[in-house]
Amino acid sequence: MRRLVTALLTASGLAAALPLGSASSAMAQDTGDEPVSQCLAIAQALPRVMFASASASPLAVDGDVTISFAGHSTYRIETPAGVTIATDFSGVYGHTPTPRVVTMNRAHSTHFTLNPDPAIEHVFPGWDSGNPDGADHDTVIDDVYVRNVTTDIRRWDTTALTANQNSIFIFEVAGLCIGHLGHLHHRLTDDHFAQIGRLDIVMVPVDGGLTMAHTGMAEITTRLRSSIVLPMHLRGNSIDRFIALMGTDWAVDFLDADSITVNVRDLPERPTIIVPASLARRG
C-alpha cells in the first residue's frame, strides 16, 4: 500500500523488532500486482483529503459482514464469501474455528504469536524487523482486500519510539472499509490519515494508557468519523471514560450479544459506538 500511495501522489504532483524465528515460513507473502483500494484517501492539499479510486474494484460491493468480539483486541470478521479473519491474534482468542487470516501486532505477547497454527492460511505480522519502513501488506483473499498502515511502537525502557514497527490493518470487503487500530501508541499525522482513507467501521483500543490516553484516542476516532466504532483493549471502566469524551454527537448502543452483522447499505446515519455484551459487562 505504501508503494501505491507514493505512486498516486507522484502522479498527481504531490510527492514531496522481534525475530520471526521458526514462524517466518508461516508468515503471509504478498504477491503480484497491488489491488486498488476503494477506501484510500489521496491527499490533494493536506490536511484536506479526497477519497478516490484509480479504477474499478474487482471485489463485490454488497453483502453481509459479521464482526464478533472474541477477547482483548481480537475481533473475528466473516466476509460474505466465508473468509474468516482474526485481528491482533495471539492464539488465545478467536482461534475456534480456525481463521483463514490473522493479523498481529507486537506491543505485548497478548497481540501476536510466533507459532501460529499451521492450518491458518495467511498470517500478517504488523512489523518487519528487517525493514526500516516496516511491514507492507497488500493481498486479496477471495472477497477481502487486506492492507496495512504502519505506526511507531513505544519502547518500554525509554520514551523513544521505534519507527514503522506496528500496523493499523484495513479490510476492504463488500463495499465496507473496516479498520483495526491495533496497539496504537501515538497521534496520527495527516499522512497516516491519507494512507488509511475512509473507515466505515473502526476498532479502537480504549484502555486509556497502555496504548494512548483517552483524549488522544478520542481525537483520532473523531477525525476518522466512522459510522461504527467498536471498542477493545479495556482496562477498568475505560469504556465509560472514552464514551464521555466522544460527546453527544455519537450514539451509543450496548449490545446483548458479541456480534453484529453489517451491510454497506444499512450503516447507521448517526455515528455509533457499539459495545459488545462482553465489554459492556466489564465496563
LINVENPE-V62566 format. One record per helix or strand of 2 or more residues. SS is the DSSP state (h for helix, s for strand). FROM is the first residue (numbers start at 1). TO is the last residue. If there is no record, write none. Layout:
ss = {SS:SS}
from = {FROM:FROM}
to = {TO:TO}
//
This chain:
ss = {h:h:s:s:s:s:s:s:h:s:s:s:s:s:h:s:h:s:h:s:s:h:s:h}
from = {2:21:41:48:65:74:84:101:109:122:138:144:161:176:190:201:214:228:238:251:259:264:272:277}
to = {11:26:45:51:71:78:86:104:111:125:141:154:173:180:196:205:224:232:246:254:262:266:275:282}
//
